[in-house]
Amino acid sequence: PYPLKQWIDAVTHPGLLFTVDPAGTTRGLATGQRLVIVAASAMPFLRDPAIAGLDFQVAYLRAWAGFIGIAEVEVIRIAPTFGPAAEVDAAMMQARTKAGMLAERLILAAGGDARD
């Protein structure tokens, strides 16, 4: 959505998220960070190869993350969000499960206890 793109434009500046040397080479300043993308779509991009190339949302955010130095990107997809209720409910449940598993993994990686 355009507010996210606007925010990315507002924070992606030399010296803030990347540097540029005199030769014009850029280097991301967000190295060592992790990005979690939660992407919702009415379109089932992962299930339909005919439309997979239209998934610009995740591709754009991955490219931006790489530009600013983030190599570790996790993606939780919620799709489809439109259509038969059973399909939408299944997509929501799958995303909740993946989010819970990711949260547990991140807590454990940080030295915490996932039961807390």
C-alpha distances in whole Angstrom, upper triangle without the diagonal:
4,6,6,7,9,10,11,13,15,16,17,20,24,26,23,21,23,27,28,32,34,34,30,29,26,26,24,25,23,25,26,23,21,18,17,13,13,11,11,11,14,15,18,17,20,22,22,23,23,19,19,18,15,13,11,9,12,14,12,12,15,16,15,17,20,20,20,23,21,23,23,19,19,17,17,15,15,16,17,16,17,21,24,24,26,24,21,23,24,21,20,23,23,20,22,25,23,21,25,27,24,25,29,29,27,29,32,31,31,35,34,35,32,35,34
4,5,5,6,9,10,10,12,14,15,18,22,24,21,20,22,25,26,30,32,32,28,28,25,26,23,24,23,26,27,24,23,19,19,16,16,14,15,15,17,18,21,20,23,26,25,26,25,22,21,20,17,16,13,11,14,15,13,13,17,17,15,17,20,19,20,23,22,24,24,21,22,20,20,19,19,20,21,19,21,24,28,28,30,27,24,27,28,24,24,27,27,23,25,28,26,24,28,30,27,27,31,31,29,31,34,33,33,36,36,37,35,37,36
4,5,5,6,9,10,10,12,14,17,21,22,19,19,21,24,26,30,32,33,29,28,25,25,22,23,21,24,26,22,21,18,18,15,15,15,15,16,19,21,23,22,25,28,28,28,28,24,24,23,20,18,16,13,16,17,14,14,17,18,15,17,20,20,19,22,21,24,24,21,21,20,20,19,20,21,22,20,22,26,29,29,31,28,25,27,28,25,24,27,27,23,24,28,26,24,27,29,26,26,30,30,27,29,33,32,31,34,34,35,33,35,34
4,5,5,6,9,10,11,12,15,19,21,17,16,19,22,24,28,30,30,27,26,23,22,19,20,18,21,22,19,18,14,14,12,12,12,14,15,18,19,22,21,23,26,26,26,27,23,22,21,18,16,13,11,12,14,11,10,14,14,12,13,17,16,16,19,17,20,20,17,18,16,17,17,18,19,21,19,22,25,28,28,30,27,24,26,27,23,22,25,24,21,22,25,23,21,24,26,23,23,27,27,24,26,30,28,28,31,31,32,30,33,32
4,5,5,6,9,10,10,14,17,19,17,15,17,20,22,25,28,28,24,23,20,21,18,19,18,21,23,20,19,16,16,14,15,14,16,17,19,20,22,21,23,26,26,26,26,22,21,20,17,15,12,10,12,13,10,9,13,13,10,13,16,15,15,18,17,20,20,18,19,18,19,19,20,21,22,21,23,27,30,30,32,29,26,28,29,25,25,28,27,23,25,28,25,23,27,28,25,26,29,29,26,29,32,30,30,33,33,35,33,36,35
4,5,5,6,9,10,13,16,18,16,15,17,20,22,25,28,28,24,24,21,22,19,20,19,22,24,21,21,18,19,17,18,17,19,20,22,23,26,24,27,30,30,30,30,26,25,23,21,19,16,14,16,17,13,13,16,16,13,15,18,17,16,20,19,22,23,21,22,21,22,22,23,24,25,24,26,30,33,33,35,32,29,31,32,28,27,30,30,26,28,30,28,26,29,31,28,28,31,31,28,31,34,32,31,35,35,37,35,37,36
4,5,5,6,9,11,15,16,13,13,16,19,21,25,27,28,24,24,20,20,17,17,16,20,21,18,18,15,16,15,16,17,18,20,23,24,26,25,27,30,30,31,31,27,26,25,22,20,17,15,16,17,14,12,16,16,12,14,17,15,14,17,17,20,21,19,20,19,21,21,22,24,26,24,27,30,33,33,35,32,29,31,31,28,27,29,29,25,26,29,26,24,27,28,25,25,29,28,25,27,31,29,28,31,31,33,32,34,33
4,5,5,6,9,13,15,12,10,13,16,18,22,24,25,21,20,17,17,14,14,14,17,19,16,16,13,15,14,16,16,18,20,23,24,25,24,25,29,29,29,29,26,24,22,21,18,15,13,14,14,11,9,12,12,9,10,13,12,11,14,14,17,18,16,18,18,20,20,22,24,26,25,27,31,34,34,35,32,29,31,31,28,27,29,28,25,26,28,26,23,27,28,24,24,28,27,24,27,30,28,27,31,31,33,31,34,33
4,6,5,8,11,14,12,11,13,15,17,20,23,23,19,19,16,17,15,16,15,19,21,19,19,17,19,17,19,19,21,23,26,26,28,26,28,31,31,31,31,27,26,24,22,20,17,15,17,16,13,12,15,14,10,13,15,13,12,16,16,20,21,19,22,21,23,24,25,27,28,27,30,33,36,36,38,35,32,34,34,31,30,33,32,28,30,32,29,27,30,31,28,28,32,31,28,30,33,31,30,34,34,37,35,38,37
4,6,7,11,13,10,11,13,16,17,21,23,24,21,21,18,18,16,16,16,19,22,19,20,18,20,19,21,21,23,25,28,29,30,29,31,34,34,34,34,31,29,27,25,23,20,18,19,20,16,15,18,17,13,15,17,15,13,17,18,21,22,21,23,23,25,25,27,29,30,29,31,35,38,38,39,37,34,35,36,32,31,34,33,29,31,33,30,28,31,32,29,28,32,31,28,30,33,31,30,33,34,36,35,38,36
4,6,9,10,7,7,10,13,15,19,22,23,20,19,16,15,13,12,12,16,18,16,17,15,17,17,20,20,23,25,28,29,31,29,30,34,34,34,34,31,29,27,26,24,20,18,19,19,16,14,16,15,11,12,15,13,11,14,15,18,19,19,21,21,23,25,26,29,31,30,32,36,39,38,39,37,34,35,36,32,31,33,32,28,29,31,29,26,29,30,26,26,29,29,25,27,30,28,27,30,31,33,32,35,34
4,7,9,7,6,7,10,12,16,19,20,16,16,12,12,10,10,11,14,17,15,16,15,18,17,20,21,24,25,29,29,30,28,29,33,33,32,33,30,28,26,25,22,19,17,18,17,14,13,14,13,9,10,12,10,8,12,13,16,18,18,20,21,23,25,27,29,31,30,33,36,39,39,40,37,35,36,36,32,32,34,32,29,30,32,29,27,30,30,27,27,30,29,26,28,31,28,27,31,32,34,33,37,35
4,6,5,6,7,8,10,14,16,17,14,14,11,12,10,11,12,15,19,17,19,18,21,21,24,24,27,29,32,32,34,32,33,36,37,36,36,33,31,29,28,26,22,21,21,20,17,16,17,16,12,13,15,11,10,13,15,19,21,21,24,25,27,28,31,32,34,34,36,40,43,43,44,41,38,40,40,36,35,38,36,33,34,36,33,31,33,34,30,30,33,32,29,31,33,30,29,33,34,37,36,39,38
4,5,6,5,5,7,10,13,14,11,12,9,9,9,9,12,15,18,18,20,20,23,23,27,27,30,32,35,35,36,34,35,39,39,37,38,35,33,31,30,28,25,24,23,22,19,18,19,17,14,15,15,12,10,13,16,19,21,22,25,27,29,31,33,35,37,37,40,43,46,46,47,44,41,43,43,39,38,40,38,35,36,38,35,33,35,35,32,32,35,33,30,32,34,31,30,33,35,38,38,41,39
4,6,6,5,8,11,14,16,14,13,11,10,9,8,11,14,17,17,19,20,23,24,27,28,32,34,37,37,38,36,36,40,41,40,41,38,35,33,33,30,27,26,25,24,21,20,20,19,16,16,16,13,11,13,16,19,21,22,25,27,30,32,34,37,39,38,41,45,47,47,48,45,42,44,43,40,39,41,39,35,36,38,35,33,35,35,31,31,34,32,29,30,32,29,28,31,33,36,36,39,38
4,6,8,11,14,17,19,16,16,12,11,9,7,9,12,15,14,17,17,20,21,24,25,28,31,34,35,35,33,34,38,38,38,39,36,33,31,31,28,25,23,23,22,20,18,18,17,14,14,15,12,9,12,14,17,19,20,23,24,27,29,31,34,36,35,38,42,44,44,45,42,39,40,40,37,35,37,36,32,33,35,32,29,32,32,28,28,31,29,26,28,30,27,26,29,30,33,33,36,35
4,7,10,14,17,18,15,14,10,9,6,5,6,10,13,12,14,14,17,18,21,23,26,28,32,32,32,30,31,34,35,34,35,32,30,28,28,25,22,20,20,19,16,14,15,14,10,10,11,9,6,8,10,14,16,16,19,21,24,26,28,31,33,33,36,39,42,41,42,39,37,38,37,34,33,35,33,30,31,32,29,27,29,29,25,26,28,27,23,26,28,25,24,27,29,32,31,35,33
4,7,10,14,14,12,10,7,5,4,5,8,10,14,13,16,16,20,20,24,25,28,30,33,33,34,31,32,35,36,35,36,33,30,28,28,26,23,22,21,20,17,16,16,14,11,11,11,8,6,8,11,14,17,18,21,23,26,28,31,33,35,35,38,41,44,44,44,41,39,40,40,36,35,37,35,32,33,34,31,29,32,31,28,28,31,29,26,28,30,27,26,29,31,34,34,37,36
4,7,10,11,9,8,5,5,7,7,11,12,16,16,19,20,23,24,27,28,32,33,37,37,37,34,35,39,39,37,38,36,33,31,31,29,26,25,24,23,20,19,19,17,14,14,13,10,9,11,14,17,20,21,25,26,30,31,34,36,38,39,41,45,47,47,48,45,43,44,43,40,39,41,39,36,37,38,35,33,35,35,31,32,34,32,29,31,33,29,29,32,34,37,37,40,39
4,7,8,6,5,4,7,9,11,14,15,19,20,22,22,26,26,30,30,34,35,38,38,38,35,36,40,40,38,39,36,34,31,31,30,26,26,25,23,21,21,20,17,16,16,15,12,11,13,17,19,22,23,27,29,32,33,36,38,40,40,43,46,49,49,50,46,44,46,45,42,41,43,41,38,40,41,37,36,38,38,34,35,37,35,32,35,36,33,32,35,37,40,40,44,43
4,5,5,5,7,8,12,13,17,17,21,22,25,25,29,30,33,34,37,38,42,41,42,38,39,43,43,41,41,39,37,34,34,33,30,30,29,26,24,24,23,20,19,19,18,15,14,15,19,21,24,26,30,32,35,37,40,41,43,44,46,50,52,53,53,50,48,49,48,45,45,46,44,41,43,43,40,39,41,40,36,37,39,37,34,37,38,34,34,37,39,42,43,46,45
4,5,7,10,12,15,17,20,21,25,26,28,29,32,33,36,37,40,41,44,44,44,41,42,45,45,43,43,41,39,36,37,35,32,32,31,29,27,27,26,23,22,23,21,18,18,19,23,24,28,29,33,35,38,40,43,44,46,47,49,52,55,56,56,53,51,52,52,48,48,50,47,44,46,47,43,42,45,44,40,41,43,41,38,41,42,38,38,41,43,46,46,50,49
4,6,9,12,15,17,21,21,25,26,28,29,32,32,36,36,39,40,43,42,43,39,40,43,43,41,41,39,37,34,35,34,31,31,30,28,26,26,25,22,21,22,20,17,18,19,22,24,27,29,32,34,37,39,42,43,45,46,48,51,54,55,55,51,50,52,51,47,47,49,47,44,46,46,43,42,44,43,40,41,43,40,38,41,42,38,38,41,43,47,47,50,49
4,6,10,13,15,19,19,23,24,26,26,29,29,33,33,36,37,40,39,39,36,37,40,40,38,38,36,34,31,31,30,27,28,27,24,22,23,22,19,18,19,17,14,15,16,20,21,25,26,30,31,34,35,38,40,42,42,45,48,51,51,52,48,46,48,47,44,44,46,43,41,43,43,40,39,42,41,37,38,41,38,36,39,40,36,36,40,42,45,44,48,47
4,7,10,13,16,16,20,21,23,23,27,27,31,31,34,35,38,37,38,34,35,38,38,36,37,35,32,29,30,29,26,26,25,22,21,21,20,16,16,17,14,11,13,13,17,18,22,23,27,28,32,33,36,38,40,41,43,46,49,49,50,46,44,46,45,41,42,43,41,38,40,41,37,36,39,38,34,35,38,35,33,36,37,33,33,36,39,42,41,45,44
4,7,10,12,13,17,18,20,20,23,24,27,28,31,32,36,35,35,32,32,36,36,34,35,33,30,28,28,26,23,23,22,20,18,18,17,14,13,13,11,8,9,10,14,15,19,20,24,25,29,30,33,35,37,38,40,43,46,46,47,43,41,43,42,38,39,40,38,35,37,37,34,33,36,35,31,32,34,32,29,32,33,30,30,33,35,38,38,42,41
4,6,9,9,13,14,17,17,21,22,26,27,30,32,35,34,35,32,32,35,36,34,35,33,30,28,29,26,24,23,22,20,18,17,16,14,12,12,10,8,7,7,11,13,16,18,21,23,27,29,32,34,36,37,40,43,45,45,45,42,40,42,41,37,37,38,36,33,35,35,32,30,33,32,28,29,31,29,26,29,30,27,26,30,32,35,35,38,38
4,6,7,10,11,13,14,17,19,22,23,27,29,32,32,32,29,29,33,34,32,34,31,28,27,27,24,22,21,19,18,16,14,13,12,10,9,8,6,4,4,8,10,13,15,18,20,24,26,29,31,33,34,37,40,42,42,42,39,37,39,38,34,34,35,33,30,31,32,28,27,29,29,25,26,28,26,23,26,27,24,23,27,29,32,31,35,34
4,6,9,9,12,14,17,19,23,24,28,30,34,34,34,31,31,35,36,35,36,34,31,29,29,27,24,22,21,20,18,16,15,15,12,10,10,9,6,6,8,11,14,15,19,21,24,27,30,32,35,35,38,41,44,43,43,40,38,39,38,35,34,35,33,30,31,32,29,27,29,28,25,25,27,25,22,24,26,22,21,25,27,30,30,33,32
4,6,6,9,10,14,16,19,21,25,27,31,31,31,29,29,32,34,33,34,32,29,28,28,25,22,20,18,18,17,14,13,13,11,8,9,9,6,5,6,9,11,12,15,18,21,23,26,29,32,32,35,38,41,40,40,37,35,36,35,31,31,32,30,27,27,28,25,23,25,25,21,21,23,21,18,21,22,19,18,22,23,26,26,30,29
4,5,8,11,14,17,20,22,26,29,32,32,32,29,29,32,34,33,35,32,29,28,28,25,23,22,19,19,18,15,14,14,13,10,9,10,8,5,5,7,9,12,15,18,21,24,27,30,32,33,36,39,41,41,40,38,36,36,35,32,31,32,30,27,28,28,25,23,25,24,20,21,23,20,17,20,21,17,17,20,22,26,26,29,29
4,7,10,13,16,20,22,26,29,32,32,31,29,28,32,34,33,35,33,29,29,30,26,25,23,20,20,20,17,15,16,15,11,12,13,11,8,7,8,8,11,14,17,20,23,26,29,32,33,36,39,41,40,39,37,35,35,34,31,30,30,28,25,26,26,23,21,22,21,18,18,19,17,14,16,17,14,13,17,19,22,22,26,25
4,7,10,13,16,19,23,26,29,29,29,27,26,30,32,31,33,31,28,27,27,24,22,20,18,18,18,14,13,15,13,10,11,13,10,8,6,8,7,9,11,15,17,20,23,26,29,29,33,36,38,37,36,34,32,32,31,28,27,28,25,22,23,23,20,18,20,19,15,16,18,15,12,15,16,13,13,16,18,21,21,24,23
4,7,10,13,16,19,22,26,26,25,24,23,26,28,28,30,28,25,25,25,21,20,18,15,16,16,12,11,14,13,9,11,13,11,10,6,7,5,6,8,11,14,17,20,23,26,26,29,32,34,33,33,30,28,28,27,24,23,24,22,19,19,20,16,15,17,16,12,13,15,13,10,13,15,12,12,16,17,20,19,22,22
4,6,10,12,16,19,23,23,22,21,20,24,26,26,28,25,22,22,22,18,17,14,12,13,13,9,9,12,11,7,10,13,11,11,7,8,6,5,6,8,11,14,17,20,22,23,26,29,31,30,30,27,25,26,25,21,21,22,20,16,18,18,15,13,16,16,12,13,16,14,12,15,17,15,15,19,19,21,20,23,23
4,6,10,13,16,20,20,20,18,18,21,23,24,26,23,20,21,20,17,16,13,11,13,13,10,10,13,13,10,13,16,15,14,11,11,9,6,5,6,8,11,13,16,19,19,23,26,28,27,26,24,22,22,21,18,17,18,16,13,14,15,12,10,13,13,9,10,14,13,11,14,16,15,15,19,19,20,18,21,21
4,6,10,13,16,17,16,15,15,19,20,21,23,20,17,18,17,13,13,10,7,11,11,8,9,12,12,10,13,16,15,16,12,13,11,7,6,5,6,8,11,14,16,16,20,23,25,24,24,21,19,20,19,16,15,17,15,12,14,15,12,11,14,15,12,13,16,16,14,17,20,18,19,23,22,23,21,24,24
4,7,10,14,15,14,14,14,17,19,21,22,19,17,18,17,13,14,10,9,13,13,11,12,15,15,14,17,19,19,19,16,17,14,11,9,6,5,6,8,11,13,13,17,20,22,21,21,18,16,16,16,13,12,14,12,9,11,13,11,9,13,14,12,13,16,16,15,18,20,20,21,24,23,23,21,23,23
4,7,10,11,11,11,12,15,16,18,19,16,14,15,13,10,11,7,7,11,12,10,12,15,15,15,18,20,20,21,18,18,16,12,11,7,6,5,6,8,11,11,14,17,19,19,19,17,14,16,16,12,12,14,13,10,12,15,13,12,16,17,15,16,20,20,19,22,24,23,24,27,27,27,24,26,27
4,7,9,10,10,12,14,16,18,18,15,14,16,14,11,12,9,10,13,14,13,15,18,18,18,21,23,23,24,21,22,20,16,14,11,8,6,5,6,8,7,10,13,16,16,16,14,11,13,13,10,10,13,12,10,12,15,14,13,17,18,17,18,21,22,21,24,26,26,27,30,29,29,26,28,28
4,5,7,8,11,12,13,15,16,12,12,14,11,9,11,9,11,14,15,15,17,19,20,20,23,24,25,26,24,24,22,19,17,13,11,8,6,5,6,6,8,11,14,15,16,13,10,13,14,10,11,15,14,12,15,17,16,16,20,21,20,22,25,25,25,27,30,29,31,33,32,32,29,31,32
4,7,9,12,12,12,15,15,12,13,15,12,11,13,12,14,17,18,18,20,22,23,24,26,28,29,30,27,27,26,22,20,16,14,11,8,6,5,4,5,8,11,12,14,11,9,13,13,10,12,15,15,14,17,19,18,19,22,23,23,25,27,28,28,30,33,33,34,37,35,35,32,33,34
4,6,9,9,9,11,11,8,9,12,9,9,12,12,13,15,17,18,19,21,22,23,25,27,28,29,27,27,25,21,20,16,15,11,9,6,5,7,8,9,12,14,15,12,11,14,14,11,14,17,16,15,18,20,19,20,23,24,23,25,28,28,28,31,33,33,34,37,36,36,33,35,35
4,6,6,6,9,10,8,8,12,10,9,13,13,13,15,18,18,19,21,23,23,25,27,29,29,26,26,24,20,18,15,13,9,9,5,5,9,9,10,12,14,14,10,10,13,12,10,13,15,13,13,17,18,17,18,21,22,21,24,26,26,27,30,31,31,33,36,35,35,31,33,34
4,6,6,7,8,6,5,8,8,6,10,11,11,12,15,16,16,18,20,21,22,24,26,26,24,23,22,18,17,13,13,10,10,8,8,12,13,14,16,18,18,14,14,17,15,12,15,17,15,14,18,19,17,19,22,22,21,24,27,26,26,30,31,30,32,35,35,35,31,34,35
4,6,7,10,8,6,10,11,9,13,13,12,13,16,17,16,19,21,21,22,25,26,26,23,22,20,17,15,12,12,9,10,8,10,13,15,16,17,18,17,14,14,17,14,12,15,16,13,13,17,17,15,17,20,20,19,23,24,24,25,28,29,28,30,33,33,33,29,32,33
4,6,9,9,8,12,13,12,16,16,15,17,20,20,20,22,25,25,26,28,30,30,27,26,24,21,19,16,15,12,12,9,10,13,14,14,15,17,16,12,13,16,13,12,15,16,14,15,18,18,17,20,22,22,22,25,27,26,27,30,31,31,33,36,35,35,31,34,35
4,5,6,6,10,11,11,15,16,16,16,20,21,21,22,25,26,26,29,31,31,28,27,26,23,21,18,17,14,14,11,11,15,15,15,16,19,18,14,16,18,16,15,18,20,17,18,22,22,20,23,26,25,25,28,30,29,30,33,34,34,36,39,38,38,35,37,39
4,5,5,8,10,11,14,16,16,15,19,20,20,21,24,25,25,27,29,30,27,26,25,22,21,18,19,16,17,14,14,18,18,18,20,22,22,18,19,22,20,18,21,23,20,20,24,24,22,24,27,27,26,29,31,30,31,34,35,34,37,39,39,39,36,39,40
4,6,7,9,11,14,17,17,16,19,21,21,22,25,26,26,28,31,31,29,28,28,25,24,21,21,18,18,15,15,18,18,18,20,23,23,19,20,23,22,19,23,25,22,23,26,27,25,27,30,30,29,32,34,33,34,37,38,37,39,42,42,42,39,42,43
4,5,5,8,11,13,14,14,16,18,19,20,22,23,24,26,28,29,27,26,26,22,22,18,18,15,16,13,13,16,15,16,19,21,21,18,18,21,20,18,20,23,21,20,24,25,23,25,28,28,27,30,32,31,32,35,36,35,37,40,40,40,37,40,41
4,5,6,9,11,11,11,14,16,15,17,19,20,21,23,25,26,24,23,22,19,18,15,16,13,14,12,13,16,17,18,20,22,22,18,18,21,20,17,20,22,19,18,22,23,21,22,26,25,24,27,29,28,29,32,33,32,34,37,37,37,34,37,38
4,6,7,11,11,9,12,15,14,15,18,19,19,21,24,24,23,22,22,19,19,17,18,15,17,15,16,18,19,21,23,25,25,22,21,25,23,20,23,25,22,21,25,26,23,24,28,27,26,29,31,30,30,33,35,33,35,38,38,39,36,39,40
4,6,9,10,9,11,14,15,15,17,19,20,21,24,25,23,23,23,20,19,16,17,14,16,14,14,16,17,18,22,24,24,20,20,23,22,19,21,24,22,20,24,25,23,24,28,28,26,28,31,30,30,33,35,34,35,39,38,39,36,39,40
4,6,6,7,9,11,12,13,15,16,17,19,21,22,20,20,20,16,16,13,14,11,13,11,13,14,16,18,21,22,23,19,18,21,20,17,18,21,19,17,21,22,20,20,24,24,22,25,28,27,26,30,31,30,31,35,35,35,33,35,36
4,6,5,6,8,10,10,12,14,15,16,18,20,18,19,19,16,16,13,15,13,15,14,16,17,18,21,24,25,26,22,21,24,23,19,21,24,22,19,23,24,21,22,25,25,23,25,28,27,26,30,32,30,31,35,35,36,33,36,36
4,6,5,6,9,10,11,12,15,16,17,19,17,17,17,14,14,11,12,11,12,13,14,15,17,20,23,24,25,21,19,22,21,18,18,21,19,17,20,22,19,19,22,23,20,22,26,25,24,27,29,28,28,32,32,33,30,33,33
4,5,5,6,9,10,10,12,14,16,16,14,14,14,10,10,8,10,9,12,13,15,16,19,21,24,24,25,21,20,22,21,17,18,20,18,15,18,20,17,16,20,20,18,20,23,22,21,24,26,24,26,29,29,30,28,31,31
4,6,5,6,9,10,11,12,15,15,14,14,14,11,12,11,13,13,15,16,18,19,21,24,27,27,28,24,23,25,24,20,21,24,21,19,22,23,20,20,23,23,20,23,26,24,23,27,28,26,27,31,31,33,30,34,34
4,5,5,6,9,10,11,13,14,13,14,15,12,14,13,15,15,17,18,19,20,22,25,28,29,30,26,24,27,26,22,23,25,23,20,23,25,22,21,25,25,22,24,27,25,24,27,29,27,28,31,32,34,31,35,34
4,5,5,6,9,10,11,12,11,12,12,9,11,10,13,13,16,17,19,20,23,26,28,29,29,26,24,26,25,21,21,24,22,18,21,22,19,18,22,22,19,20,23,22,20,24,26,24,24,28,28,30,28,31,31
4,5,5,6,9,10,11,9,9,9,7,9,9,13,14,17,18,21,22,24,27,30,30,30,27,25,27,26,22,22,24,22,19,21,22,19,18,22,21,18,20,23,21,19,23,24,22,23,27,27,29,27,31,31
4,5,5,6,9,10,10,10,12,10,13,13,16,17,20,21,23,24,27,30,32,33,33,30,28,30,29,25,26,28,25,23,25,26,23,22,25,25,22,23,26,24,23,26,28,25,26,30,31,33,31,34,34
4,5,5,6,9,9,10,12,11,14,14,17,18,21,22,24,25,28,31,34,34,34,31,29,31,30,26,26,28,26,23,25,26,23,22,25,25,22,23,26,24,22,25,27,25,25,29,30,32,30,34,33
4,5,5,6,5,7,9,8,11,12,16,17,20,22,25,25,28,31,34,34,34,31,29,30,29,25,25,27,25,22,24,24,21,20,23,22,19,20,23,21,19,22,24,21,21,25,26,28,27,30,30
4,5,5,5,6,9,9,13,14,18,19,23,24,27,28,31,33,36,36,36,33,31,33,31,28,28,29,27,24,26,27,23,22,25,24,21,22,25,22,20,24,25,22,23,26,28,30,29,33,32
4,6,7,9,12,12,16,17,21,22,25,27,29,30,32,35,38,38,38,35,33,35,34,30,30,32,30,27,29,30,26,25,28,27,24,25,28,26,23,26,28,25,25,29,30,33,32,35,35
4,6,9,12,12,16,17,21,22,25,27,30,30,33,36,39,39,39,36,34,35,34,31,30,32,30,27,28,29,26,24,27,26,23,24,26,24,21,24,26,23,23,26,28,31,30,33,33
4,6,9,11,15,17,20,22,26,28,30,31,34,37,40,39,39,36,34,35,34,31,31,32,29,26,28,28,25,24,26,25,21,22,25,22,20,23,24,20,20,24,26,29,28,32,31
4,6,7,11,13,17,19,23,25,28,28,31,34,37,36,36,33,31,32,31,27,27,28,26,23,24,25,21,20,22,21,18,19,21,18,16,19,21,17,18,21,23,26,25,28,28
4,6,10,13,16,19,22,24,27,28,32,34,36,36,35,32,31,32,30,27,27,28,25,22,24,24,20,19,22,20,17,18,20,17,16,19,20,17,18,21,23,25,24,28,28
4,7,10,13,16,20,22,25,26,30,32,34,33,33,30,28,29,27,24,24,24,22,19,20,20,16,16,18,16,13,15,17,14,12,16,16,13,15,18,20,22,21,24,25
4,7,10,13,16,19,21,22,26,28,30,30,29,26,25,25,24,21,21,21,19,16,18,18,14,14,16,15,12,14,16,14,12,16,17,15,16,20,21,22,21,24,25
4,7,10,13,16,19,20,23,26,27,27,26,23,22,22,20,17,17,18,15,12,14,14,10,10,13,12,8,11,13,12,11,14,16,14,16,19,19,21,18,22,22
4,6,10,12,15,16,20,22,24,23,23,20,18,19,17,14,14,15,13,10,12,13,9,9,13,12,10,12,15,14,14,17,19,17,19,22,22,23,20,23,24
4,7,10,13,13,17,19,21,20,19,17,15,15,14,11,10,12,9,6,9,10,7,7,10,11,9,11,14,14,14,17,19,18,20,23,22,22,19,22,22
4,6,9,10,14,16,18,17,17,14,12,13,12,8,9,11,9,6,10,11,9,10,13,14,13,15,18,17,18,21,22,22,24,26,26,26,22,25,26
4,6,7,10,13,14,14,14,11,9,10,9,6,6,9,8,6,9,11,10,11,14,15,15,16,19,20,20,22,24,25,26,29,27,27,23,25,26
3,5,8,10,12,12,12,9,7,10,9,6,8,11,9,9,12,14,13,14,17,18,18,20,22,23,23,26,28,28,29,32,31,30,27,29,30
4,5,7,9,10,10,7,6,9,9,6,9,12,11,11,14,16,15,17,19,21,21,22,25,26,26,28,30,31,32,35,33,33,29,31,32
4,7,9,9,11,8,5,8,10,7,8,12,12,11,13,16,16,17,19,21,21,22,25,26,26,28,31,31,32,35,33,33,29,30,31
4,7,8,10,8,6,10,12,10,11,14,15,15,17,19,20,20,23,25,25,26,29,30,30,32,34,35,36,39,37,36,33,34,34
4,6,8,7,7,10,11,11,13,15,16,17,19,21,21,22,25,26,27,28,31,32,32,34,36,37,38,41,39,38,34,35,36
4,6,5,6,9,10,11,13,14,16,17,19,20,21,23,25,26,27,29,31,32,33,35,37,38,39,41,39,38,34,35,36
4,5,5,6,8,10,10,12,14,15,16,18,20,21,22,24,26,27,29,30,31,33,35,36,37,39,37,35,32,32,33
4,6,5,6,9,10,10,12,14,15,16,18,20,21,23,24,26,27,29,30,32,33,34,36,38,36,34,30,31,32
4,5,5,6,9,10,11,12,14,15,17,18,20,21,22,24,26,27,28,30,32,33,35,36,35,33,30,30,32
4,5,5,6,9,10,11,12,14,15,16,18,20,21,22,24,26,27,28,30,31,33,35,33,32,28,29,30
4,5,5,6,9,10,11,12,14,15,16,18,20,21,23,24,26,27,29,30,31,33,31,30,26,26,27
4,5,5,6,9,10,11,12,14,15,17,18,20,21,23,24,26,27,28,30,32,30,29,25,25,27
4,5,5,6,9,10,11,12,14,15,16,18,20,21,22,24,26,27,28,30,29,28,24,25,27
4,5,5,6,9,10,10,12,14,15,16,18,20,21,22,24,25,27,29,27,26,22,23,24
4,5,5,6,9,10,11,12,14,15,17,18,20,21,23,24,26,27,25,24,20,21,22
4,5,5,6,9,10,11,12,14,16,17,18,20,21,22,24,26,24,23,20,21,22
4,5,5,6,9,10,10,12,14,15,16,18,20,21,22,24,23,22,18,20,21
4,5,5,6,9,10,10,12,14,15,16,18,20,21,23,21,20,16,17,18
4,5,5,6,9,10,11,12,14,15,17,18,20,21,20,18,14,16,17
4,5,5,6,9,10,11,12,14,15,16,18,20,19,18,15,17,18
4,5,5,6,9,10,10,12,14,15,16,18,17,16,13,15,16
4,5,5,6,9,10,11,12,14,15,17,15,14,10,12,13
4,5,5,6,9,10,11,12,14,16,14,13,10,12,14
4,5,5,6,9,10,10,12,14,13,13,11,14,15
4,5,5,6,9,10,11,12,11,11,8,11,11
4,6,5,6,9,10,11,9,8,5,8,10
4,6,5,6,9,10,10,10,8,11,13
4,5,5,6,9,9,10,9,12,13
4,5,5,6,5,6,6,9,9
4,5,5,5,6,6,10,11
4,5,7,9,10,14,14
4,6,9,10,13,13
4,7,9,12,12
4,6,9,8
4,5,6
4,5
4
